Amino acid sequence: MTSQRGFTLIELMIIIAIIGILTAIALPLYLDYTARTKNSECLSISAGAKLSVSETAQDRGSLSLVSATNTGFEFTGSDHCASIVVGNGGVITATTATGTGTVVFTLRPTSRLGGLDWTCTVPNGTNMVLVPAECRGL
């Protein structure tokens, strides 16, 4: 006859301590990830504005002739994106609307043969944890 043996109290306490340590490390990283994901929605939505700028620049023949009025792009805010505005020269400003802090992305087009290249920047002092890799310059 064999006797059954379970975990001792010390073994259970060690397991609970390990789970607590892993949770303390993982939870902040997960919260940063979800905030970055919400902010990246604004960049995804700005693809429509990029298309409008590209078409207008192609039609007018120059980026310098692109403005907010002639692109025809309009945006009504969403859960995670407060505004997307097309400015003169095709510069797009996208502002997030998340509870973790507002991030302002500036998308600047530059002409190249047959298309546009886009550069994404954020203002100095922006919490880079909230910024997707596309705009961190990585």
N, CA, C and O atoms as a GROMACS GRO file, in nm:
protein
  552
    1MET      N    1   0.084  -0.117   0.000
    1MET     CA    2   0.000   0.000   0.000
    1MET      C    3   0.090   0.125   0.000
    1MET      O    4   0.177   0.140   0.085
    2THR      N    5   0.065   0.213  -0.098
    2THR     CA    6   0.144   0.336  -0.106
    2THR      C    7   0.063   0.452  -0.051
    2THR      O    8  -0.058   0.458  -0.070
    3SER      N    9   0.129   0.540   0.015
    3SER     CA   10   0.059   0.657   0.066
    3SER      C   11   0.071   0.772  -0.033
    3SER      O   12   0.173   0.791  -0.099
    4GLN      N   13  -0.034   0.847  -0.042
    4GLN     CA   14  -0.033   0.963  -0.133
    4GLN      C   15   0.033   1.080  -0.062
    4GLN      O   16   0.019   1.100   0.058
    5ARG      N   17   0.103   1.154  -0.143
    5ARG     CA   18   0.175   1.267  -0.087
    5ARG      C   19   0.150   1.387  -0.176
    5ARG      O   20   0.165   1.376  -0.298
    6GLY      N   21   0.114   1.501  -0.122
    6GLY     CA   22   0.090   1.623  -0.199
    6GLY      C   23   0.207   1.718  -0.181
    6GLY      O   24   0.314   1.682  -0.132
    7PHE      N   25   0.184   1.842  -0.223
    7PHE     CA   26   0.286   1.944  -0.208
    7PHE      C   27   0.291   1.991  -0.064
    7PHE      O   28   0.189   1.994   0.005
    8THR      N   29   0.409   2.028  -0.020
    8THR     CA   30   0.422   2.084   0.114
    8THR      C   31   0.386   2.233   0.107
    8THR      O   32   0.379   2.291  -0.001
    9LEU      N   33   0.365   2.291   0.219
    9LEU     CA   34   0.330   2.433   0.227
    9LEU      C   35   0.442   2.520   0.168
    9LEU      O   36   0.413   2.618   0.098
   10ILE      N   37   0.565   2.488   0.194
   10ILE     CA   38   0.678   2.564   0.140
   10ILE      C   39   0.679   2.558  -0.012
   10ILE      O   40   0.701   2.661  -0.077
   11GLU      N   41   0.656   2.442  -0.069
   11GLU     CA   42   0.654   2.428  -0.215
   11GLU      C   43   0.543   2.513  -0.276
   11GLU      O   44   0.564   2.578  -0.379
   12LEU      N   45   0.426   2.512  -0.216
   12LEU     CA   46   0.315   2.595  -0.265
   12LEU      C   47   0.346   2.744  -0.254
   12LEU      O   48   0.312   2.821  -0.344
   13MET      N   49   0.410   2.785  -0.146
   13MET     CA   50   0.446   2.926  -0.129
   13MET      C   51   0.549   2.968  -0.233
   13MET      O   52   0.543   3.081  -0.284
   14ILE      N   53   0.642   2.882  -0.265
   14ILE     CA   54   0.742   2.913  -0.368
   14ILE      C   55   0.675   2.929  -0.504
   14ILE      O   56   0.709   3.021  -0.579
   15ILE      N   57   0.581   2.842  -0.537
   15ILE     CA   58   0.509   2.852  -0.664
   15ILE      C   59   0.430   2.982  -0.672
   15ILE      O   60   0.430   3.048  -0.776
   16ILE      N   61   0.364   3.019  -0.564
   16ILE     CA   62   0.286   3.144  -0.561
   16ILE      C   63   0.380   3.265  -0.575
   16ILE      O   64   0.345   3.362  -0.642
   17ALA      N   65   0.497   3.259  -0.512
   17ALA     CA   66   0.593   3.369  -0.523
   17ALA      C   67   0.644   3.382  -0.666
   17ALA      O   68   0.658   3.494  -0.716
   18ILE      N   69   0.670   3.271  -0.732
   18ILE     CA   70   0.717   3.275  -0.871
   18ILE      C   71   0.609   3.333  -0.961
   18ILE      O   72   0.639   3.415  -1.047
   19ILE      N   73   0.485   3.293  -0.944
   19ILE     CA   74   0.374   3.348  -1.024
   19ILE      C   75   0.360   3.498  -0.998
   19ILE      O   76   0.336   3.574  -1.092
   20GLY      N   77   0.375   3.541  -0.875
   20GLY     CA   78   0.368   3.683  -0.842
   20GLY      C   79   0.477   3.764  -0.909
   20GLY      O   80   0.452   3.874  -0.960
   21ILE      N   81   0.598   3.712  -0.909
   21ILE     CA   82   0.710   3.781  -0.974
   21ILE      C   83   0.689   3.791  -1.124
   21ILE      O   84   0.710   3.897  -1.184
   22LEU      N   85   0.647   3.681  -1.187
   22LEU     CA   86   0.620   3.683  -1.331
   22LEU      C   87   0.509   3.781  -1.366
   22LEU      O   88   0.516   3.850  -1.468
   23THR      N   89   0.406   3.787  -1.283
   23THR     CA   90   0.296   3.882  -1.307
   23THR      C   91   0.344   4.026  -1.293
   23THR      O   92   0.307   4.112  -1.372
   24ALA      N   93   0.427   4.052  -1.193
   24ALA     CA   94   0.478   4.188  -1.172
   24ALA      C   95   0.562   4.235  -1.290
   24ALA      O   96   0.567   4.354  -1.319
   25ILE      N   97   0.629   4.142  -1.358
   25ILE     CA   98   0.709   4.178  -1.474
   25ILE      C   99   0.622   4.190  -1.600
   25ILE      O  100   0.640   4.283  -1.678
   26ALA      N  101   0.530   4.098  -1.618
   26ALA     CA  102   0.453   4.090  -1.743
   26ALA      C  103   0.344   4.195  -1.752
   26ALA      O  104   0.318   4.246  -1.862
   27LEU      N  105   0.278   4.230  -1.644
   27LEU     CA  106   0.164   4.321  -1.651
   27LEU      C  107   0.200   4.459  -1.705
   27LEU      O  108   0.129   4.507  -1.794
   28PRO      N  109   0.305   4.526  -1.658
   28PRO     CA  110   0.340   4.656  -1.716
   28PRO      C  111   0.376   4.647  -1.865
   28PRO      O  112   0.341   4.736  -1.943
   29LEU      N  113   0.445   4.540  -1.903
   29LEU     CA  114   0.479   4.523  -2.044
   29LEU      C  115   0.354   4.506  -2.129
   29LEU      O  116   0.346   4.559  -2.240
   30TYR      N  117   0.258   4.432  -2.078
   30TYR     CA  118   0.134   4.411  -2.151
   30TYR      C  119   0.056   4.542  -2.164
   30TYR      O  120  -0.001   4.570  -2.269
   31LEU      N  121   0.052   4.622  -2.058
   31LEU     CA  122  -0.019   4.750  -2.062
   31LEU      C  123   0.046   4.844  -2.163
   31LEU      O  124  -0.025   4.915  -2.236
   32ASP      N  125   0.180   4.846  -2.169
   32ASP     CA  126   0.250   4.927  -2.269
   32ASP      C  127   0.216   4.880  -2.410
   32ASP      O  128   0.193   4.961  -2.499
   33TYR      N  129   0.213   4.749  -2.428
   33TYR     CA  130   0.180   4.691  -2.559
   33TYR      C  131   0.039   4.731  -2.604
   33TYR      O  132   0.019   4.768  -2.719
   34THR      N  133  -0.059   4.723  -2.514
   34THR     CA  134  -0.196   4.758  -2.553
   34THR      C  135  -0.208   4.907  -2.585
   34THR      O  136  -0.281   4.944  -2.676
   35ALA      N  137  -0.138   4.992  -2.511
   35ALA     CA  138  -0.140   5.136  -2.540
   35ALA      C  139  -0.078   5.164  -2.676
   35ALA      O  140  -0.132   5.244  -2.754
   36ARG      N  141   0.034   5.100  -2.706
   36ARG     CA  142   0.100   5.117  -2.836
   36ARG      C  143   0.010   5.069  -2.949
   36ARG      O  144   0.006   5.131  -3.056
   37THR      N  145  -0.060   4.960  -2.927
   37THR     CA  146  -0.151   4.906  -3.028
   37THR      C  147  -0.266   5.002  -3.055
   37THR      O  148  -0.304   5.021  -3.170
   38LYS      N  149  -0.321   5.062  -2.951
   38LYS     CA  150  -0.429   5.159  -2.969
   38LYS      C  151  -0.378   5.281  -3.047
   38LYS      O  152  -0.449   5.334  -3.133
   39ASN      N  153  -0.257   5.324  -3.017
   39ASN     CA  154  -0.201   5.439  -3.089
   39ASN      C  155  -0.170   5.406  -3.234
   39ASN      O  156  -0.179   5.492  -3.321
   40SER      N  157  -0.134   5.281  -3.260
   40SER     CA  158  -0.104   5.245  -3.399
   40SER      C  159  -0.229   5.243  -3.486
   40SER      O  160  -0.219   5.249  -3.608
   41GLU      N  161  -0.347   5.234  -3.423
   41GLU     CA  162  -0.472   5.243  -3.501
   41GLU      C  163  -0.478   5.376  -3.574
   41GLU      O  164  -0.524   5.382  -3.689
   42CYS      N  165  -0.434   5.482  -3.510
   42CYS     CA  166  -0.437   5.614  -3.572
   42CYS      C  167  -0.346   5.618  -3.696
   42CYS      O  168  -0.380   5.682  -3.795
   43LEU      N  169  -0.233   5.550  -3.688
   43LEU     CA  170  -0.145   5.544  -3.805
   43LEU      C  171  -0.208   5.463  -3.918
   43LEU      O  172  -0.192   5.496  -4.035
   44SER      N  173  -0.278   5.357  -3.882
   44SER     CA  174  -0.345   5.275  -3.983
   44SER      C  175  -0.454   5.354  -4.054
   44SER      O  176  -0.468   5.347  -4.176
   45ILE      N  177  -0.531   5.428  -3.978
   45ILE     CA  178  -0.639   5.508  -4.036
   45ILE      C  179  -0.582   5.618  -4.126
   45ILE      O  180  -0.645   5.657  -4.224
   46SER      N  181  -0.464   5.668  -4.093
   46SER     CA  182  -0.404   5.776  -4.174
   46SER      C  183  -0.363   5.728  -4.313
   46SER      O  184  -0.324   5.810  -4.396
   47ALA      N  185  -0.371   5.599  -4.339
   47ALA     CA  186  -0.340   5.548  -4.474
   47ALA      C  187  -0.434   5.608  -4.578
   47ALA      O  188  -0.394   5.632  -4.692
   48GLY      N  189  -0.559   5.634  -4.539
   48GLY     CA  190  -0.653   5.700  -4.631
   48GLY      C  191  -0.609   5.841  -4.665
   48GLY      O  192  -0.623   5.886  -4.779
   49ALA      N  193  -0.555   5.912  -4.565
   49ALA     CA  194  -0.505   6.047  -4.589
   49ALA      C  195  -0.382   6.043  -4.678
   49ALA      O  196  -0.364   6.129  -4.764
   50LYS      N  197  -0.296   5.942  -4.659
   50LYS     CA  198  -0.178   5.927  -4.745
   50LYS      C  199  -0.219   5.906  -4.890
   50LYS      O  200  -0.159   5.962  -4.982
   51LEU      N  201  -0.321   5.824  -4.909
   51LEU     CA  202  -0.370   5.799  -5.044
   51LEU      C  203  -0.424   5.927  -5.107
   51LEU      O  204  -0.397   5.954  -5.224
   52SER      N  205  -0.500   6.005  -5.030
   52SER     CA  206  -0.553   6.132  -5.082
   52SER      C  207  -0.442   6.228  -5.119
   52SER      O  208  -0.450   6.295  -5.222
   53VAL      N  209  -0.340   6.235  -5.037
   53VAL     CA  210  -0.226   6.324  -5.065
   53VAL      C  211  -0.154   6.277  -5.191
   53VAL      O  212  -0.119   6.358  -5.277
   54SER      N  213  -0.133   6.147  -5.202
   54SER     CA  214  -0.063   6.092  -5.319
   54SER      C  215  -0.139   6.120  -5.448
   54SER      O  216  -0.080   6.162  -5.547
   55GLU      N  217  -0.270   6.097  -5.445
   55GLU     CA  218  -0.350   6.121  -5.565
   55GLU      C  219  -0.353   6.269  -5.602
   55GLU      O  220  -0.345   6.304  -5.720
   56THR      N  221  -0.364   6.355  -5.501
   56THR     CA  222  -0.367   6.499  -5.528
   56THR      C  223  -0.232   6.547  -5.582
   56THR      O  224  -0.228   6.628  -5.674
   57ALA      N  225  -0.123   6.499  -5.524
   57ALA     CA  226   0.010   6.539  -5.573
   57ALA      C  227   0.030   6.492  -5.716
   57ALA      O  228   0.088   6.564  -5.797
   58GLN      N  229  -0.018   6.373  -5.748
   58GLN     CA  230  -0.006   6.321  -5.885
   58GLN      C  231  -0.091   6.406  -5.980
   58GLN      O  232  -0.046   6.440  -6.090
   59ASP      N  233  -0.211   6.440  -5.938
   59ASP     CA  234  -0.301   6.518  -6.022
   59ASP      C  235  -0.251   6.661  -6.043
   59ASP      O  236  -0.254   6.713  -6.155
   60ARG      N  237  -0.203   6.725  -5.936
   60ARG     CA  238  -0.158   6.864  -5.944
   60ARG      C  239  -0.015   6.876  -5.997
   60ARG      O  240   0.026   6.981  -6.047
   61GLY      N  241   0.062   6.766  -5.986
   61GLY     CA  242   0.199   6.767  -6.038
   61GLY      C  243   0.305   6.803  -5.938
   61GLY      O  244   0.424   6.804  -5.971
   62SER      N  245   0.266   6.834  -5.812
   62SER     CA  246   0.365   6.873  -5.713
   62SER      C  247   0.307   6.861  -5.572
   62SER      O  248   0.187   6.883  -5.552
   63LEU      N  249   0.390   6.827  -5.478
   63LEU     CA  250   0.346   6.825  -5.338
   63LEU      C  251   0.317   6.965  -5.286
   63LEU      O  252   0.232   6.982  -5.198
   64SER      N  253   0.384   7.063  -5.339
   64SER     CA  254   0.364   7.200  -5.290
   64SER      C  255   0.223   7.251  -5.318
   64SER      O  256   0.179   7.348  -5.256
   65LEU      N  257   0.153   7.187  -5.410
   65LEU     CA  258   0.017   7.229  -5.444
   65LEU      C  259  -0.090   7.153  -5.366
   65LEU      O  260  -0.209   7.175  -5.387
   66VAL      N  261  -0.049   7.064  -5.277
   66VAL     CA  262  -0.143   6.985  -5.196
   66VAL      C  263  -0.180   7.066  -5.072
   66VAL      O  264  -0.094   7.120  -5.003
   67SER      N  265  -0.311   7.072  -5.045
   67SER     CA  266  -0.360   7.141  -4.925
   67SER      C  267  -0.477   7.063  -4.868
   67SER      O  268  -0.525   6.967  -4.928
   68ALA      N  269  -0.522   7.106  -4.752
   68ALA     CA  270  -0.634   7.038  -4.687
   68ALA      C  271  -0.761   7.046  -4.770
   68ALA      O  272  -0.843   6.955  -4.767
   69THR      N  273  -0.778   7.154  -4.843
   69THR     CA  274  -0.903   7.173  -4.919
   69THR      C  275  -0.908   7.094  -5.048
   69THR      O  276  -1.016   7.054  -5.091
   70ASN      N  277  -0.794   7.069  -5.112
   70ASN     CA  278  -0.801   7.003  -5.242
   70ASN      C  279  -0.780   6.852  -5.238
   70ASN      O  280  -0.789   6.786  -5.342
   71THR      N  281  -0.753   6.794  -5.119
   71THR     CA  282  -0.739   6.648  -5.112
   71THR      C  283  -0.873   6.579  -5.098
   71THR      O  284  -0.889   6.465  -5.140
   72GLY      N  285  -0.969   6.647  -5.039
   72GLY     CA  286  -1.101   6.588  -5.018
   72GLY      C  287  -1.106   6.491  -4.902
   72GLY      O  288  -1.207   6.423  -4.883
   73PHE      N  289  -0.999   6.483  -4.823
   73PHE     CA  290  -0.996   6.389  -4.711
   73PHE      C  291  -1.065   6.449  -4.590
   73PHE      O  292  -1.037   6.562  -4.550
   74GLU      N  293  -1.157   6.371  -4.531
   74GLU     CA  294  -1.224   6.411  -4.408
   74GLU      C  295  -1.221   6.295  -4.311
   74GLU      O  296  -1.231   6.179  -4.352
   75PHE      N  297  -1.207   6.325  -4.183
   75PHE     CA  298  -1.203   6.220  -4.082
   75PHE      C  299  -1.283   6.263  -3.961
   75PHE      O  300  -1.267   6.375  -3.911
   76THR      N  301  -1.368   6.173  -3.915
   76THR     CA  302  -1.440   6.192  -3.790
   76THR      C  303  -1.374   6.103  -3.688
   76THR      O  304  -1.344   5.987  -3.717
   77GLY      N  305  -1.350   6.154  -3.570
   77GLY     CA  306  -1.277   6.080  -3.467
   77GLY      C  307  -1.331   5.942  -3.438
   77GLY      O  308  -1.450   5.914  -3.458
   78SER      N  309  -1.243   5.854  -3.392
   78SER     CA  310  -1.280   5.718  -3.354
   78SER      C  311  -1.245   5.698  -3.207
   78SER      O  312  -1.208   5.792  -3.138
   79ASP      N  313  -1.257   5.575  -3.160
   79ASP     CA  314  -1.228   5.546  -3.019
   79ASP      C  315  -1.084   5.578  -2.980
   79ASP      O  316  -1.058   5.625  -2.869
   80HIS      N  317  -0.990   5.554  -3.071
   80HIS     CA  318  -0.849   5.570  -3.038
   80HIS      C  319  -0.778   5.677  -3.120
   80HIS      O  320  -0.658   5.698  -3.103
   81CYS      N  321  -0.850   5.743  -3.209
   81CYS     CA  322  -0.788   5.845  -3.294
   81CYS      C  323  -0.876   5.970  -3.292
   81CYS      O  324  -0.988   5.969  -3.344
   82ALA      N  325  -0.826   6.077  -3.233
   82ALA     CA  326  -0.904   6.200  -3.219
   82ALA      C  327  -0.917   6.274  -3.351
   82ALA      O  328  -1.025   6.320  -3.386
   83SER      N  329  -0.807   6.287  -3.425
   83SER     CA  330  -0.813   6.363  -3.550
   83SER      C  331  -0.699   6.324  -3.644
   83SER      O  332  -0.591   6.282  -3.602
   84ILE      N  333  -0.728   6.341  -3.772
   84ILE     CA  334  -0.628   6.328  -3.877
   84ILE      C  335  -0.650   6.447  -3.970
   84ILE      O  336  -0.757   6.462  -4.028
   85VAL      N  337  -0.548   6.530  -3.983
   85VAL     CA  338  -0.560   6.654  -4.059
   85VAL      C  339  -0.450   6.658  -4.165
   85VAL      O  340  -0.333   6.631  -4.138
   86VAL      N  341  -0.491   6.691  -4.287
   86VAL     CA  342  -0.396   6.710  -4.397
   86VAL      C  343  -0.365   6.858  -4.406
   86VAL      O  344  -0.456   6.941  -4.416
   87GLY      N  345  -0.237   6.892  -4.404
   87GLY     CA  346  -0.195   7.031  -4.412
   87GLY      C  347  -0.131   7.063  -4.546
   87GLY      O  348  -0.126   6.979  -4.635
   88ASN      N  349  -0.082   7.184  -4.558
   88ASN     CA  350  -0.015   7.227  -4.680
   88ASN      C  351   0.108   7.141  -4.706
   88ASN      O  352   0.178   7.102  -4.613
   89GLY      N  353   0.132   7.112  -4.832
   89GLY     CA  354   0.245   7.029  -4.870
   89GLY      C  355   0.221   6.881  -4.844
   89GLY      O  356   0.312   6.800  -4.858
   90GLY      N  357   0.098   6.845  -4.805
   90GLY     CA  358   0.064   6.706  -4.781
   90GLY      C  359   0.104   6.653  -4.646
   90GLY      O  360   0.098   6.533  -4.623
   91VAL      N  361   0.146   6.740  -4.554
   91VAL     CA  362   0.186   6.697  -4.420
   91VAL      C  363   0.060   6.654  -4.344
   91VAL      O  364  -0.037   6.729  -4.336
   92ILE      N  365   0.064   6.534  -4.289
   92ILE     CA  366  -0.051   6.478  -4.217
   92ILE      C  367  -0.020   6.478  -4.068
   92ILE      O  368   0.088   6.434  -4.027
   93THR      N  369  -0.114   6.528  -3.988
   93THR     CA  370  -0.101   6.526  -3.843
   93THR      C  371  -0.211   6.438  -3.787
   93THR      O  372  -0.329   6.466  -3.805
   94ALA      N  373  -0.171   6.331  -3.718
   94ALA     CA  374  -0.266   6.237  -3.658
   94ALA      C  375  -0.251   6.244  -3.507
   94ALA      O  376  -0.140   6.230  -3.454
   95THR      N  377  -0.362   6.266  -3.437
   95THR     CA  378  -0.362   6.280  -3.292
   95THR      C  379  -0.443   6.166  -3.230
   95THR      O  380  -0.558   6.143  -3.268
   96THR      N  381  -0.382   6.095  -3.136
   96THR     CA  382  -0.449   5.983  -3.073
   96THR      C  383  -0.544   6.030  -2.963
   96THR      O  384  -0.537   6.144  -2.917
   97ALA      N  385  -0.634   5.940  -2.924
   97ALA     CA  386  -0.731   5.971  -2.820
   97ALA      C  387  -0.742   5.853  -2.724
   97ALA      O  388  -0.851   5.800  -2.702
   98THR      N  389  -0.630   5.814  -2.666
   98THR     CA  390  -0.632   5.704  -2.571
   98THR      C  391  -0.618   5.758  -2.430
   98THR      O  392  -0.572   5.871  -2.411
   99GLY      N  393  -0.657   5.680  -2.332
   99GLY     CA  394  -0.649   5.724  -2.193
   99GLY      C  395  -0.508   5.724  -2.137
   99GLY      O  396  -0.485   5.772  -2.026
  100THR      N  397  -0.412   5.671  -2.213
  100THR     CA  398  -0.275   5.660  -2.163
  100THR      C  399  -0.189   5.782  -2.195
  100THR      O  400  -0.074   5.788  -2.153
  101GLY      N  401  -0.242   5.875  -2.267
  101GLY     CA  402  -0.166   5.993  -2.305
  101GLY      C  403  -0.178   6.018  -2.454
  101GLY      O  404  -0.177   5.925  -2.534
  102THR      N  405  -0.190   6.143  -2.490
  102THR     CA  406  -0.206   6.180  -2.630
  102THR      C  407  -0.070   6.176  -2.700
  102THR      O  408   0.030   6.225  -2.648
  103VAL      N  409  -0.070   6.117  -2.819
  103VAL     CA  410   0.050   6.115  -2.902
  103VAL      C  411   0.013   6.181  -3.035
  103VAL      O  412  -0.092   6.152  -3.092
  104VAL      N  413   0.099   6.271  -3.082
  104VAL     CA  414   0.078   6.338  -3.210
  104VAL      C  415   0.182   6.288  -3.309
  104VAL      O  416   0.302   6.305  -3.289
  105PHE      N  417   0.134   6.226  -3.417
  105PHE     CA  418   0.222   6.177  -3.522
  105PHE      C  419   0.220   6.277  -3.637
  105PHE      O  420   0.114   6.324  -3.677
  106THR      N  421   0.337   6.309  -3.690
  106THR     CA  422   0.346   6.394  -3.808
  106THR      C  423   0.405   6.311  -3.921
  106THR      O  424   0.517   6.261  -3.912
  107LEU      N  425   0.328   6.297  -4.029
  107LEU     CA  426   0.370   6.220  -4.146
  107LEU      C  427   0.404   6.318  -4.257
  107LEU      O  428   0.317   6.390  -4.306
  108ARG      N  429   0.532   6.321  -4.297
  108ARG     CA  430   0.578   6.414  -4.401
  108ARG      C  431   0.613   6.338  -4.528
  108ARG      O  432   0.692   6.244  -4.525
  109PRO      N  433   0.553   6.381  -4.640
  109PRO     CA  434   0.586   6.315  -4.767
  109PRO      C  435   0.706   6.382  -4.834
  109PRO      O  436   0.726   6.503  -4.821
  110THR      N  437   0.783   6.303  -4.904
  110THR     CA  438   0.888   6.356  -4.991
  110THR      C  439   0.874   6.286  -5.125
  110THR      O  440   0.851   6.166  -5.133
  111SER      N  441   0.890   6.364  -5.230
  111SER     CA  442   0.876   6.309  -5.365
  111SER      C  443   0.997   6.226  -5.402
  111SER      O  444   1.111   6.260  -5.370
  112ARG      N  445   0.971   6.120  -5.470
  112ARG     CA  446   1.075   6.040  -5.532
  112ARG      C  447   1.019   5.998  -5.667
  112ARG      O  448   0.899   6.010  -5.691
  113LEU      N  449   1.102   5.950  -5.751
  113LEU     CA  450   1.059   5.915  -5.885
  113LEU      C  451   0.944   5.814  -5.882
  113LEU      O  452   0.962   5.700  -5.839
  114GLY      N  453   0.829   5.857  -5.925
  114GLY     CA  454   0.713   5.768  -5.934
  114GLY      C  455   0.635   5.749  -5.807
  114GLY      O  456   0.544   5.667  -5.805
  115GLY      N  457   0.664   5.820  -5.700
  115GLY     CA  458   0.588   5.802  -5.577
  115GLY      C  459   0.631   5.894  -5.465
  115GLY      O  460   0.703   5.992  -5.486
  116LEU      N  461   0.584   5.861  -5.346
  116LEU     CA  462   0.614   5.939  -5.227
  116LEU      C  463   0.676   5.849  -5.121
  116LEU      O  464   0.638   5.733  -5.108
  117ASP      N  465   0.769   5.903  -5.046
  117ASP     CA  466   0.822   5.838  -4.926
  117ASP      C  467   0.766   5.915  -4.807
  117ASP      O  468   0.754   6.037  -4.811
  118TRP      N  469   0.732   5.842  -4.702
  118TRP     CA  470   0.672   5.903  -4.584
  118TRP      C  471   0.765   5.889  -4.464
  118TRP      O  472   0.823   5.783  -4.441
  119THR      N  473   0.779   5.998  -4.388
  119THR     CA  474   0.858   5.999  -4.266
  119THR      C  475   0.766   6.031  -4.151
  119THR      O  476   0.693   6.131  -4.155
  120CYS      N  477   0.767   5.948  -4.049
  120CYS     CA  478   0.682   5.969  -3.932
  120CYS      C  479   0.768   6.018  -3.816
  120CYS      O  480   0.872   5.960  -3.785
  121THR      N  481   0.723   6.126  -3.751
  121THR     CA  482   0.794   6.179  -3.635
  121THR      C  483   0.692   6.210  -3.525
  121THR      O  484   0.573   6.225  -3.550
  122VAL      N  485   0.743   6.220  -3.403
  122VAL     CA  486   0.663   6.262  -3.288
  122VAL      C  487   0.738   6.375  -3.220
  122VAL      O  488   0.861   6.384  -3.232
  123PRO      N  489   0.668   6.462  -3.148
  123PRO     CA  490   0.735   6.574  -3.080
  123PRO      C  491   0.833   6.526  -2.972
  123PRO      O  492   0.816   6.418  -2.915
  124ASN      N  493   0.935   6.606  -2.946
  124ASN     CA  494   1.028   6.576  -2.837
  124ASN      C  495   0.951   6.570  -2.706
  124ASN      O  496   0.856   6.646  -2.686
  125GLY      N  497   0.990   6.481  -2.620
  125GLY     CA  498   0.924   6.467  -2.491
  125GLY      C  499   0.810   6.366  -2.492
  125GLY      O  500   0.751   6.338  -2.388
  126THR      N  501   0.779   6.310  -2.609
  126THR     CA  502   0.674   6.209  -2.617
  126THR      C  503   0.724   6.080  -2.552
  126THR      O  504   0.838   6.040  -2.573
  127ASN      N  505   0.638   6.016  -2.475
  127ASN     CA  506   0.672   5.888  -2.412
  127ASN      C  507   0.685   5.784  -2.522
  127ASN      O  508   0.584   5.741  -2.579
  128MET      N  509   0.807   5.742  -2.553
  128MET     CA  510   0.832   5.652  -2.665
  128MET      C  511   0.774   5.512  -2.645
  128MET      O  512   0.763   5.436  -2.741
  129VAL      N  513   0.737   5.479  -2.523
  129VAL     CA  514   0.672   5.350  -2.498
  129VAL      C  515   0.537   5.345  -2.568
  129VAL      O  516   0.490   5.238  -2.606
  130LEU      N  517   0.474   5.461  -2.585
  130LEU     CA  518   0.341   5.469  -2.647
  130LEU      C  519   0.347   5.479  -2.799
  130LEU      O  520   0.243   5.479  -2.865
  131VAL      N  521   0.467   5.488  -2.855
  131VAL     CA  522   0.484   5.513  -2.999
  131VAL      C  523   0.516   5.384  -3.072
  131VAL      O  524   0.610   5.314  -3.034
  132PRO      N  525   0.439   5.352  -3.176
  132PRO     CA  526   0.471   5.232  -3.256
  132PRO      C  527   0.608   5.242  -3.322
  132PRO      O  528   0.660   5.352  -3.342
  133ALA      N  529   0.667   5.128  -3.354
  133ALA     CA  530   0.803   5.124  -3.409
  133ALA      C  531   0.817   5.206  -3.536
  133ALA      O  532   0.925   5.261  -3.562
  134GLU      N  533   0.712   5.217  -3.615
  134GLU     CA  534   0.716   5.294  -3.740
  134GLU      C  535   0.758   5.439  -3.717
  134GLU      O  536   0.821   5.500  -3.803
  135CYS      N  537   0.722   5.493  -3.603
  135CYS     CA  538   0.752   5.634  -3.574
  135CYS      C  539   0.862   5.653  -3.469
  135CYS      O  540   0.890   5.767  -3.431
  136ARG      N  541   0.922   5.547  -3.423
  136ARG     CA  542   1.030   5.559  -3.326
  136ARG      C  543   1.166   5.573  -3.390
  136ARG      O  544   1.264   5.600  -3.321
  137GLY      N  545   1.173   5.556  -3.520
  137GLY     CA  546   1.300   5.568  -3.589
  137GLY      C  547   1.389   5.446  -3.569
  137GLY      O  548   1.512   5.455  -3.581
  138LEU      N  549   1.328   5.332  -3.539
  138LEU     CA  550   1.407   5.210  -3.519
  138LEU      C  551   1.435   5.143  -3.650
  138LEU      O  552   1.501   5.039  -3.653
   0.00000   0.00000   0.00000
